[in-house]
Amino acid sequence: MKNIGLRVFFSNSGQLAKHLPGHEQREEQIAMAEAIEEAIDRPNHLLVEAGTGVGKSLAYLVPLVSWAVKTKKRVLVSTYTKTLQTQLIEKDIPLLKDCVETPFEAALCLGANNYLCLRKLNNPYQMEIFKDEEELRQLEMIRGWSMETGSGVVSELDFSPLREVWEAVSRDHEFCHGRRCPHRTGCFYARARFVWKQANLLVANHHLFFANLASGGGVLPEFECVILDEAHRIEDAATGYFGEQVSNRRVPYLLGQVYRPKENRGFAARHVKGERILKAWEEIIGEVEDANRHFFRSLGKLFGQSSSATRLRERLDIDNALAVPLRHLIDQLDSMKKSLSEEARDEARAYMRRAKEISWALDFIIEQKGSDLVYWYEASTRRRRLFQSMNYAPIDVSEVMREQVFDRYRSVILTSATMASAGDFDFIRSRLGVRDADQRLLGSPFDFKENALLFSSKSIPDPRRKREEYEKKVATLVEKIIRANRGGGIFVLFTSYRMLYRTFHVLEKKLGDYTILCQGKEDRYRLLEKFRKDIGSVLFGTSTFWMGVDIPGKALQCVIITKLPFEHPDEPVVQARLEKIAEDGGDAFREYSLPQAVLMLRQGFGRLIRTKKDYGVIAILDPRLHTRPYGRKFLDALPETSRSDKIEDISAFLEKKKACS
């Protein structure tokens, strides 16, 4: 009978409708809420896909919070994007509080480095750290803000502080003095953790969720049930968190904190007296800097410096040139500890740990000491600076997910608008190690047949067999589709930067009467803000714009997908996953490449229709949709829409919809 309560709550005459103008009862939302309630009560795990417009946030919040209040147990919601996190905290949870009679508390959980550290801010050496006028100005602004803020969270600042400034005053667990800190009673992070412990509902992101797992539960208060929203990103989040990276900038960053001889700044400058000792410090810093340059220069000669990733399949025939210099740095820090205050000794130990971590990680990668891992070297140019890194990551996260997530919590609910491939959850279950779990596949209440037109054509050259001809044809079609759109925002989505920039340069002048925005020219946030404000703009983007972007209404009325989004088989992690499946006797294309691409295409499609009133065109400029047997898998995975292979139908469709709206 408890299901009747959910049905009443979400009905047209229920509590939600009384507080949410325009609310309409959606059977998919009720079905999702009932499935989650059942999973938590039994208990059991659950995978639930809910199409765009279902209102999945409230569908899981209502039964989750109800159980938490009833049992006095804590629950957690984890998201991948900050956008969804903000929606939960600022919109959905306050609305739910208005709707229910029983009060509950919710808390947003952020990583420690988001919080101001009063001890670091009031350190007498703080003014010596910064010499630049802008740095000092920002420091004073933060000092003034510290006396007014209630949270100490960086996002509350009315300006974006320089990275160096915020890192100098933000909380770092390695430098935290805990109960010994003189600012303990006013500590913003300690206050936040106290609030977290009083809450029934915690809201975090996937990074913090995995950080909590890695620490054995030491980051977040204990919780019983967890909702993993945007679950299509869980494998990526877990892979990134349980991997490691050592870049050519990691050592210089550490050295900059320890000692900068030319400016006489850093930890050693504050605590060392005497020209002779400082000279010794200068020599050690120089030794480590030289070793870092030599090491990464050697890697560049070995693997190249152009933007690329090189798989490392066996032990590198190269020495860890940083091992001895870092050892000298560690010894120097250790030798000076005796003359330091307790606070300074803690700081010295933190730098020692970081130096050891770098040396250990490099040795681990060079020697390839771990099994079931993929190792690679990567180079890219960022803001005209060469970025090089040595990396490793787990090939398969299913075992760690099974042991640390599904076997640990009472009920784990994975949800997203796109989790199923070929109409089932087999792919995500295998990738995440999901064994015993219920599953629900719920559609969208939106009328895609009426409000969306799918343009595709089999007459386009094959991108694998005739790449040059294909790319020329795509550029021509993109221009025609943009002009056929006659206003309204347009996303042009690519699977590679190479093709993005090539198409952009071909069309930039031809489309001079449009506002053309291109990923890489500005940061993602600014591009999106410009796109939203200029309704007639066109945005060229890659993977970062395929998912997690919510632009409802006339700001986005056309999405052009240039190529089916198969992951590049030469990318090291993808390559290793494909090889493992083949080694285990599976079909790597059908078991990984195809379902992964189907999910990604569904994400790209999902950018178009965000509300019941939205309408628009989705254009897929890859002939394989019609010329290859697997093309049917992609078409069947998309919502039912009107379809055409004629450009003129785009204009006709949009004109008709505009006339009716």
C-alpha positions as CSV (number, residue, x, y, z in Angstrom):
1,M,0.0,0.0,0.0
2,K,2.9,2.3,0.4
3,N,3.1,2.7,-3.4
4,I,-0.2,4.5,-3.2
5,G,1.5,7.2,-1.2
6,L,4.0,7.9,-4.1
7,R,1.3,7.9,-6.7
8,V,-0.7,10.4,-4.7
9,F,2.4,12.6,-4.2
10,F,3.2,12.8,-7.9
11,S,-0.4,13.0,-9.1
12,N,-2.0,16.1,-10.5
13,S,-3.7,16.8,-7.2
14,G,-0.9,15.7,-4.9
15,Q,1.6,17.6,-2.7
16,L,4.0,18.2,-5.6
17,A,1.4,19.8,-7.8
18,K,0.4,22.1,-5.0
19,H,4.0,23.5,-4.8
20,L,5.1,23.2,-8.4
21,P,3.0,25.2,-10.9
22,G,2.5,23.4,-14.2
23,H,3.2,20.0,-12.8
24,E,1.7,17.1,-14.8
25,Q,1.5,13.5,-13.6
26,R,4.0,11.3,-15.4
27,E,3.6,7.6,-15.2
28,E,7.4,7.1,-15.8
29,Q,8.2,9.3,-12.8
30,I,5.8,7.3,-10.5
31,A,7.2,4.0,-11.8
32,M,10.7,5.1,-11.1
33,A,9.9,6.3,-7.6
34,E,8.1,3.0,-6.8
35,A,11.0,0.9,-8.1
36,I,13.5,2.8,-5.9
37,E,11.3,2.6,-2.9
38,E,11.0,-1.2,-3.4
39,A,14.8,-1.5,-3.9
40,I,15.6,0.3,-0.7
41,D,13.0,-1.6,1.4
42,R,14.0,-5.1,0.2
43,P,17.0,-4.2,0.1
44,N,18.4,-4.6,-3.4
45,H,20.4,-2.8,-6.0
46,L,18.7,-1.2,-9.0
47,L,19.5,0.1,-12.5
48,V,16.9,2.5,-13.8
49,E,17.0,4.4,-17.0
50,A,14.6,7.4,-17.1
51,G,14.3,9.3,-20.4
52,T,14.5,13.1,-20.6
53,G,11.5,14.8,-19.0
54,V,10.7,12.1,-16.5
55,G,11.8,14.2,-13.5
56,K,14.2,11.6,-12.2
57,S,15.7,13.8,-9.5
58,L,12.4,14.0,-7.5
59,A,11.6,10.4,-8.4
60,Y,14.6,9.2,-6.4
61,L,14.7,12.0,-3.8
62,V,11.2,11.3,-2.5
63,P,11.6,7.6,-1.6
64,L,15.2,8.1,-0.6
65,V,14.5,10.9,1.9
66,S,11.4,9.1,3.2
67,W,13.5,6.0,4.1
68,A,16.2,8.1,5.6
69,V,13.9,10.0,7.9
70,K,11.9,6.9,8.8
71,T,15.0,4.8,9.7
72,K,17.2,7.7,10.9
73,K,19.9,6.4,8.5
74,R,21.9,8.7,6.2
75,V,21.7,8.4,2.4
76,L,23.8,9.9,-0.4
77,V,23.2,11.2,-3.9
78,S,26.3,11.4,-6.2
79,T,26.4,13.3,-9.5
80,Y,29.0,13.7,-12.2
81,T,28.3,17.3,-13.2
82,K,28.2,20.4,-11.1
83,T,25.1,21.5,-13.0
84,L,23.0,18.6,-11.6
85,Q,24.5,19.1,-8.2
86,T,23.4,22.7,-8.2
87,Q,19.9,21.8,-9.5
88,L,19.5,19.3,-6.5
89,I,20.7,21.8,-3.9
90,E,19.1,25.0,-5.2
91,K,15.9,23.7,-6.7
92,D,14.8,20.1,-6.1
93,I,15.6,19.7,-2.5
94,P,14.1,23.0,-1.4
95,L,10.9,22.1,-3.4
96,L,10.8,18.7,-1.7
97,K,11.1,20.4,1.8
98,D,8.0,22.5,1.0
99,C,6.1,19.4,-0.1
100,V,6.6,17.1,2.8
101,E,5.4,17.5,6.4
102,T,8.3,15.7,8.1
103,P,11.4,18.0,8.1
104,F,14.7,16.7,6.9
105,E,18.2,18.1,6.5
106,A,20.3,17.9,3.3
107,A,24.0,18.9,2.9
108,L,26.2,19.6,-0.1
109,C,29.5,17.9,0.4
110,L,32.5,19.4,-1.3
111,G,36.2,18.4,-1.5
112,A,38.4,19.9,1.2
113,N,40.3,22.2,-1.2
114,N,37.0,24.2,-1.7
115,Y,37.2,25.6,1.8
116,L,39.3,28.5,3.1
117,C,41.8,27.6,5.8
118,L,42.0,30.3,8.5
119,R,45.4,29.0,9.8
120,K,47.0,29.3,6.3
121,L,45.3,32.7,5.7
122,N,46.6,34.1,9.0
123,N,50.0,32.6,8.7
124,P,52.6,35.4,9.4
125,Y,54.6,34.2,6.4
126,Q,51.6,34.6,4.0
127,M,52.5,38.1,2.9
128,E,56.0,36.9,2.0
129,I,54.6,34.2,-0.3
130,F,53.3,36.7,-2.8
131,K,55.1,39.6,-4.4
132,D,52.9,40.2,-7.4
133,E,50.5,43.2,-7.0
134,E,47.5,41.2,-8.2
135,E,48.2,38.3,-6.0
136,L,48.5,40.6,-2.9
137,R,45.2,42.3,-3.9
138,Q,43.4,39.0,-4.2
139,L,44.8,37.9,-0.8
140,E,43.5,41.0,0.9
141,M,40.1,40.5,-0.8
142,I,40.0,37.0,0.6
143,R,41.0,38.2,4.0
144,G,38.1,40.7,4.0
145,W,35.7,38.0,2.7
146,S,36.8,35.6,5.5
147,M,35.2,37.9,8.1
148,E,31.8,37.9,6.3
149,T,31.4,34.4,4.8
150,G,29.5,31.7,6.6
151,S,30.8,28.8,4.6
152,G,34.3,29.7,3.5
153,V,33.6,28.0,0.1
154,V,35.5,29.4,-2.9
155,S,32.4,29.5,-5.1
156,E,31.0,32.2,-2.9
157,L,33.7,34.6,-3.8
158,D,32.6,37.3,-6.3
159,F,35.8,36.8,-8.3
160,S,37.8,33.9,-9.5
161,P,41.1,33.8,-7.5
162,L,44.3,32.8,-9.2
163,R,45.1,29.2,-8.6
164,E,48.3,30.0,-6.7
165,V,46.5,32.4,-4.4
166,W,43.6,30.0,-3.5
167,E,46.0,27.0,-3.1
168,A,48.0,29.1,-0.6
169,V,44.9,29.7,1.6
170,S,42.7,26.7,1.0
171,R,42.5,23.6,3.2
172,D,44.9,20.8,2.4
173,H,44.6,17.6,4.4
174,E,48.3,17.2,4.5
175,F,48.8,20.5,6.2
176,C,45.8,20.3,8.5
177,H,46.7,20.4,12.2
178,G,43.3,19.0,13.3
179,R,42.6,19.5,17.0
180,R,46.0,21.2,17.4
181,C,44.9,24.1,15.1
182,P,44.5,27.4,16.9
183,H,41.6,28.2,14.5
184,R,39.8,24.9,15.1
185,T,36.6,26.5,16.5
186,G,36.3,28.7,13.4
187,C,37.4,26.1,10.8
188,F,35.0,26.2,7.8
189,Y,35.7,22.6,6.8
190,A,35.2,21.3,10.4
191,R,31.9,23.2,10.5
192,A,30.8,21.7,7.2
193,R,31.6,18.2,8.3
194,F,29.5,18.8,11.4
195,V,26.6,19.8,9.2
196,W,27.2,16.7,7.0
197,K,26.9,14.5,10.1
198,Q,23.5,16.1,11.1
199,A,22.1,15.6,7.6
200,N,19.7,12.9,6.5
201,L,20.7,13.4,2.8
202,L,24.2,14.1,1.5
203,V,24.9,15.4,-2.0
204,A,28.3,14.9,-3.5
205,N,30.1,14.3,-6.8
206,H,31.6,11.1,-8.1
207,H,35.1,12.3,-7.4
208,L,34.3,12.7,-3.7
209,F,32.4,9.5,-3.7
210,F,35.5,7.5,-4.9
211,A,37.8,9.6,-2.7
212,N,35.7,8.4,0.3
213,L,36.0,4.8,-0.9
214,A,39.8,5.1,-1.3
215,S,40.1,6.5,2.3
216,G,38.1,3.7,3.8
217,G,35.1,6.0,4.5
218,G,37.2,8.7,6.0
219,V,36.0,11.6,3.9
220,L,32.2,11.4,4.2
221,P,30.0,10.5,7.2
222,E,28.7,6.9,7.0
223,F,25.7,6.3,4.8
224,E,23.5,3.3,4.0
225,C,22.1,3.9,0.5
226,V,23.5,5.7,-2.5
227,I,22.0,7.0,-5.7
228,L,24.6,7.3,-8.4
229,D,23.1,9.7,-10.9
230,E,24.6,10.3,-14.3
231,A,25.7,6.7,-14.0
232,H,26.9,6.5,-17.6
233,R,30.0,8.3,-16.3
234,I,30.8,6.0,-13.4
235,E,33.3,3.8,-15.2
236,D,35.2,6.9,-16.4
237,A,35.2,8.4,-12.9
238,A,36.4,5.2,-11.3
239,T,39.1,4.7,-13.9
240,G,40.4,8.2,-13.4
241,Y,40.4,8.0,-9.6
242,F,42.1,4.6,-9.3
243,G,44.8,5.6,-11.8
244,E,47.8,7.8,-11.5
245,Q,49.5,10.6,-13.5
246,V,53.0,12.2,-13.2
247,S,53.4,15.1,-15.5
248,N,56.3,17.4,-16.4
249,R,54.6,20.1,-14.3
250,R,54.1,18.1,-11.1
251,V,57.7,18.3,-10.0
252,P,58.1,22.1,-10.7
253,Y,54.9,22.8,-8.8
254,L,56.2,20.9,-5.8
255,L,59.6,22.7,-6.0
256,G,57.8,26.1,-6.3
257,Q,56.2,25.4,-2.9
258,V,59.5,24.3,-1.3
259,Y,61.9,26.9,-2.6
260,R,62.2,29.5,-5.5
261,P,65.8,30.7,-5.3
262,K,65.4,33.6,-7.8
263,E,62.6,35.1,-5.8
264,N,63.8,33.8,-2.4
265,R,60.3,32.5,-1.8
266,G,58.8,29.2,-0.5
267,F,59.1,27.0,2.5
268,A,62.9,27.0,2.8
269,A,63.1,30.8,2.4
270,R,60.8,31.2,5.4
271,H,62.6,28.7,7.7
272,V,66.2,28.6,6.7
273,K,68.8,31.1,7.9
274,G,72.2,31.6,6.5
275,E,73.5,32.1,3.0
276,R,75.5,28.9,2.9
277,I,72.4,26.7,3.7
278,L,70.3,28.6,1.2
279,K,73.0,28.0,-1.4
280,A,72.7,24.2,-0.7
281,W,69.0,24.4,-1.1
282,E,69.4,26.2,-4.4
283,E,71.7,23.4,-5.6
284,I,69.2,20.7,-4.7
285,I,66.3,22.5,-6.3
286,G,68.4,23.0,-9.4
287,E,69.4,19.3,-9.4
288,V,65.7,18.2,-9.3
289,E,64.7,20.7,-11.9
290,D,67.4,19.5,-14.3
291,A,66.5,15.9,-13.7
292,N,62.8,16.6,-14.4
293,R,63.7,18.4,-17.7
294,H,66.1,15.7,-18.7
295,F,63.6,12.9,-17.9
296,F,60.7,14.3,-19.9
297,R,63.0,15.5,-22.7
298,S,64.2,11.9,-23.0
299,L,60.5,10.7,-23.1
300,G,59.8,13.3,-25.8
301,K,62.7,12.0,-28.0
302,L,61.6,8.5,-27.4
303,F,57.9,8.9,-28.1
304,G,57.5,12.3,-29.7
305,Q,56.1,15.6,-28.5
306,S,53.1,16.0,-30.8
307,S,49.7,15.6,-29.3
308,S,49.5,11.8,-28.9
309,A,49.3,8.9,-26.5
310,T,51.7,6.0,-26.6
311,R,50.9,2.7,-25.0
312,L,53.7,1.2,-22.8
313,R,53.5,-2.5,-23.1
314,E,56.7,-3.5,-21.4
315,R,59.3,-2.2,-18.9
316,L,60.8,1.0,-20.2
317,D,64.5,0.9,-21.0
318,I,64.9,4.2,-19.2
319,D,66.1,5.1,-15.7
320,N,64.0,7.0,-13.2
321,A,66.2,10.0,-13.4
322,L,64.3,11.8,-10.7
323,A,64.7,9.1,-8.1
324,V,68.1,10.2,-6.7
325,P,67.5,14.0,-6.9
326,L,64.1,13.6,-5.2
327,R,65.8,11.5,-2.5
328,H,68.3,14.3,-1.9
329,L,65.3,16.7,-1.6
330,I,63.6,14.4,0.9
331,D,66.8,14.1,2.9
332,Q,67.3,17.8,3.0
333,L,63.8,18.4,4.2
334,D,64.2,15.6,6.8
335,S,67.5,17.1,8.1
336,M,66.0,20.5,8.7
337,K,63.0,19.2,10.7
338,K,64.8,19.3,14.0
339,S,65.1,23.0,14.0
340,L,61.5,23.7,13.0
341,S,58.4,24.4,15.0
342,E,55.8,21.7,15.2
343,E,53.7,23.4,12.5
344,A,56.6,23.8,10.1
345,R,57.6,20.1,10.7
346,D,54.1,19.1,9.5
347,E,54.6,21.1,6.4
348,A,58.0,19.6,5.7
349,R,56.6,16.1,6.1
350,A,53.9,16.9,3.6
351,Y,56.5,17.9,1.0
352,M,58.5,14.8,1.8
353,R,55.4,12.6,1.2
354,R,54.7,14.3,-2.1
355,A,58.2,13.8,-3.3
356,K,58.1,10.2,-2.4
357,E,54.7,9.7,-4.2
358,I,56.2,11.2,-7.4
359,S,59.2,9.0,-7.2
360,W,57.2,5.9,-6.4
361,A,54.6,6.5,-9.2
362,L,57.4,7.0,-11.8
363,D,59.1,3.8,-10.7
364,F,55.8,1.9,-10.7
365,I,55.0,3.0,-14.3
366,I,58.6,2.5,-15.6
367,E,58.8,-1.0,-14.1
368,Q,55.1,-1.8,-14.8
369,K,54.7,-3.3,-11.3
370,G,51.0,-3.7,-11.3
371,S,48.9,-6.2,-13.2
372,D,45.5,-5.6,-14.9
373,L,46.6,-2.0,-15.5
374,V,47.3,-0.1,-18.7
375,Y,50.3,2.2,-18.9
376,W,51.0,5.0,-21.3
377,Y,52.9,8.2,-22.2
378,E,51.0,11.2,-23.4
379,A,52.0,14.6,-24.9
380,S,49.8,17.6,-25.8
381,T,50.1,21.3,-26.2
382,R,48.1,23.4,-23.8
383,R,48.2,27.2,-24.2
384,R,51.3,26.8,-26.3
385,R,53.1,24.9,-23.5
386,L,54.1,21.2,-23.9
387,F,52.3,19.0,-21.4
388,Q,53.8,15.5,-20.9
389,S,52.7,12.8,-18.6
390,M,53.3,9.2,-17.5
391,N,50.1,7.4,-16.6
392,Y,48.5,4.2,-15.5
393,A,44.8,3.2,-15.0
394,P,42.8,0.0,-14.3
395,I,41.7,-1.8,-17.4
396,D,38.6,-3.1,-15.7
397,V,36.9,-1.5,-12.7
398,S,34.1,-4.1,-12.3
399,E,35.9,-5.9,-9.5
400,V,36.6,-2.8,-7.4
401,M,33.0,-1.6,-8.0
402,R,31.6,-4.9,-6.9
403,E,33.8,-5.1,-3.8
404,Q,33.7,-1.5,-2.7
405,V,30.3,-0.4,-3.8
406,F,27.8,-3.1,-4.4
407,D,29.0,-5.4,-1.6
408,R,29.3,-2.5,0.8
409,Y,26.1,-0.5,0.7
410,R,22.6,-1.6,1.6
411,S,21.1,-0.4,-1.7
412,V,22.9,1.2,-4.7
413,I,20.7,2.8,-7.4
414,L,22.3,3.7,-10.7
415,T,20.3,6.0,-12.9
416,S,20.7,8.1,-16.0
417,A,18.8,9.1,-19.1
418,T,21.1,6.8,-21.1
419,M,22.3,3.5,-19.6
420,A,20.8,0.9,-21.9
421,S,22.3,-0.3,-25.1
422,A,20.3,-2.5,-27.5
423,G,17.4,-2.2,-25.1
424,D,19.1,-3.8,-22.1
425,F,21.6,-3.1,-19.4
426,D,24.0,-5.9,-20.2
427,F,26.8,-3.5,-21.2
428,I,26.8,-1.4,-18.1
429,R,26.3,-4.4,-15.8
430,S,29.4,-6.0,-17.2
431,R,31.5,-2.8,-17.1
432,L,30.5,-2.0,-13.5
433,G,30.4,-5.5,-12.0
434,V,26.6,-5.4,-11.3
435,R,25.3,-8.9,-10.4
436,D,22.2,-9.0,-8.3
437,A,20.1,-6.0,-9.2
438,D,16.6,-5.2,-10.4
439,Q,16.3,-3.0,-13.5
440,R,13.7,-0.6,-15.0
441,L,13.8,0.8,-18.5
442,L,11.5,3.9,-18.6
443,G,10.9,6.0,-21.6
444,S,10.4,9.7,-22.0
445,P,7.0,11.5,-21.8
446,F,8.1,13.8,-24.6
447,D,6.6,13.5,-28.1
448,F,9.7,13.1,-30.2
449,K,7.8,11.9,-33.2
450,E,6.0,15.3,-33.3
451,N,8.9,17.5,-32.1
452,A,12.1,16.1,-33.6
453,L,13.3,15.5,-37.1
454,L,16.2,13.1,-37.8
455,F,18.2,14.0,-40.9
456,S,20.5,11.3,-42.2
457,S,21.7,10.1,-45.6
458,K,23.5,7.1,-47.0
459,S,24.9,9.0,-50.0
460,I,27.7,10.6,-47.8
461,P,31.2,9.0,-48.4
462,D,32.2,6.4,-45.9
463,P,34.5,8.0,-43.2
464,R,36.7,4.9,-42.9
465,R,37.2,4.3,-46.6
466,K,37.1,7.8,-48.1
467,R,38.1,10.1,-45.2
468,E,39.0,13.2,-47.3
469,E,35.9,13.0,-49.4
470,Y,33.8,12.4,-46.3
471,E,35.2,15.4,-44.5
472,K,34.6,17.7,-47.5
473,K,31.0,16.5,-47.8
474,V,30.4,17.0,-44.1
475,A,31.7,20.6,-44.3
476,T,29.3,21.2,-47.2
477,L,26.3,19.6,-45.4
478,V,27.1,21.4,-42.1
479,E,26.9,24.8,-43.9
480,K,23.7,23.8,-45.7
481,I,22.0,22.6,-42.5
482,I,23.0,25.8,-40.6
483,R,21.5,27.9,-43.3
484,A,18.4,25.7,-43.5
485,N,18.0,26.2,-39.8
486,R,17.4,30.0,-40.3
487,G,18.1,31.1,-36.8
488,G,18.1,29.2,-33.5
489,G,21.2,27.8,-31.8
490,I,23.1,24.9,-33.4
491,F,25.6,22.4,-31.9
492,V,28.0,20.8,-34.3
493,L,29.5,17.8,-32.5
494,F,32.7,16.1,-33.5
495,T,34.6,13.0,-32.3
496,S,38.1,14.6,-32.8
497,Y,39.7,18.0,-32.5
498,R,41.4,17.4,-35.9
499,M,38.2,17.3,-37.8
500,L,36.6,20.0,-35.6
501,Y,39.3,22.5,-36.4
502,R,39.5,21.5,-40.1
503,T,35.8,22.0,-40.5
504,F,35.8,25.2,-38.5
505,H,38.5,26.8,-40.7
506,V,36.7,25.8,-43.9
507,L,33.4,27.3,-42.7
508,E,34.5,30.2,-40.5
509,K,34.5,32.8,-43.4
510,K,31.6,31.2,-45.3
511,L,29.4,31.6,-42.2
512,G,30.5,35.1,-41.5
513,D,26.9,36.2,-40.9
514,Y,26.6,33.8,-37.9
515,T,28.3,33.9,-34.5
516,I,30.6,30.9,-34.7
517,L,32.0,29.6,-31.4
518,C,34.7,26.9,-31.3
519,Q,35.9,24.7,-28.5
520,G,39.5,25.4,-27.6
521,K,39.2,29.2,-28.3
522,E,37.7,29.8,-24.9
523,D,36.9,27.8,-21.8
524,R,33.8,25.6,-21.8
525,Y,31.8,27.8,-19.4
526,R,32.2,31.0,-21.3
527,L,31.4,29.3,-24.6
528,L,28.1,28.0,-23.2
529,E,27.2,31.4,-21.7
530,K,27.8,33.1,-25.1
531,F,25.8,30.4,-26.9
532,R,22.9,30.8,-24.5
533,K,22.9,34.6,-24.9
534,D,23.2,34.6,-28.7
535,I,20.2,32.6,-29.9
536,G,21.5,32.6,-33.5
537,S,25.0,31.2,-32.7
538,V,26.7,28.0,-33.8
539,L,29.0,26.0,-31.4
540,F,31.6,23.6,-32.7
541,G,32.5,21.1,-29.9
542,T,33.9,17.7,-29.1
543,S,33.1,15.1,-26.4
544,T,32.7,17.7,-23.5
545,F,29.6,19.0,-25.3
546,W,28.0,15.6,-26.0
547,M,26.8,15.2,-22.5
548,G,26.0,17.1,-19.3
549,V,24.9,20.2,-21.2
550,D,21.3,21.5,-20.6
551,I,20.2,24.2,-23.0
552,P,16.4,24.2,-23.2
553,G,14.2,26.3,-25.5
554,K,15.1,28.3,-28.7
555,A,18.8,28.6,-27.6
556,L,19.3,25.1,-29.1
557,Q,17.2,23.9,-32.0
558,C,19.6,21.8,-34.0
559,V,22.3,19.3,-33.1
560,I,24.6,18.1,-35.9
561,I,26.5,14.9,-35.2
562,T,29.3,14.6,-37.7
563,K,30.4,11.0,-37.1
564,L,29.2,8.0,-35.0
565,P,31.0,8.3,-31.7
566,F,33.2,5.2,-31.6
567,E,36.0,5.6,-29.2
568,H,39.4,5.7,-30.9
569,P,40.8,2.1,-30.8
570,D,44.4,3.4,-30.4
571,E,43.6,5.3,-27.2
572,P,45.5,3.3,-24.6
573,V,42.7,2.6,-22.1
574,V,40.2,1.7,-24.9
575,Q,42.9,-0.4,-26.6
576,A,43.6,-2.3,-23.4
577,R,39.9,-2.9,-22.8
578,L,39.4,-4.3,-26.3
579,E,42.4,-6.6,-25.9
580,K,41.2,-7.9,-22.6
581,I,37.7,-8.8,-24.0
582,A,39.3,-10.5,-27.0
583,E,41.7,-12.4,-24.7
584,D,38.7,-13.6,-22.6
585,G,37.2,-15.0,-25.8
586,G,34.7,-12.2,-26.4
587,D,33.8,-10.0,-29.4
588,A,35.4,-6.6,-28.5
589,F,33.4,-4.7,-31.1
590,R,30.0,-6.0,-30.2
591,E,30.7,-6.2,-26.4
592,Y,32.4,-2.8,-26.0
593,S,32.9,-0.5,-29.0
594,L,29.4,-0.7,-30.4
595,P,27.4,-0.4,-27.1
596,Q,29.7,2.4,-25.9
597,A,29.1,4.3,-29.2
598,V,25.4,3.8,-29.0
599,L,25.3,5.3,-25.4
600,M,27.4,8.2,-26.6
601,L,25.1,8.9,-29.6
602,R,22.1,8.8,-27.3
603,Q,23.8,11.4,-25.1
604,G,24.4,13.6,-28.1
605,F,20.8,13.2,-29.2
606,G,19.7,14.1,-25.6
607,R,21.0,17.6,-25.9
608,L,18.2,18.6,-28.3
609,I,14.8,18.1,-26.5
610,R,15.0,19.3,-22.9
611,T,11.5,20.4,-22.1
612,K,8.0,19.4,-23.3
613,K,7.8,22.6,-25.5
614,D,11.2,22.1,-27.2
615,Y,11.5,21.0,-30.8
616,G,14.4,20.7,-33.3
617,V,16.5,18.8,-35.8
618,I,19.1,16.1,-35.1
619,A,21.4,15.5,-38.1
620,I,23.7,12.5,-38.2
621,L,26.2,12.8,-41.0
622,D,27.6,9.3,-41.0
623,P,26.3,7.0,-43.8
624,R,27.2,3.9,-41.7
625,L,23.9,4.5,-40.0
626,H,22.3,3.0,-43.2
627,T,25.2,1.1,-44.9
628,R,26.5,-1.1,-42.1
629,P,24.5,-3.9,-40.4
630,Y,25.2,-2.3,-37.0
631,G,23.7,1.0,-38.1
632,R,20.3,-0.4,-37.1
633,K,21.5,-0.7,-33.5
634,F,22.0,3.1,-33.4
635,L,18.7,3.9,-35.0
636,D,16.8,1.5,-32.8
637,A,18.4,3.1,-29.7
638,L,17.1,6.6,-30.5
639,P,13.5,7.8,-29.8
640,E,11.0,7.5,-32.6
641,T,11.2,10.7,-34.7
642,S,10.2,12.0,-38.1
643,R,13.0,11.2,-40.6
644,S,14.3,12.7,-43.8
645,D,17.4,12.7,-46.1
646,K,16.5,16.1,-47.7
647,I,17.9,19.4,-46.5
648,E,14.8,21.3,-47.6
649,D,12.8,19.2,-45.1
650,I,14.7,20.8,-42.3
651,S,13.5,24.3,-43.2
652,A,10.0,23.1,-43.7
653,F,9.9,21.2,-40.3
654,L,11.3,24.2,-38.4
655,E,9.0,26.7,-40.1
656,K,6.0,24.5,-39.3
657,K,7.0,24.1,-35.6
658,K,7.6,27.9,-35.2
659,A,4.2,28.6,-36.7
660,C,2.6,26.3,-34.1
661,S,4.5,27.5,-31.1
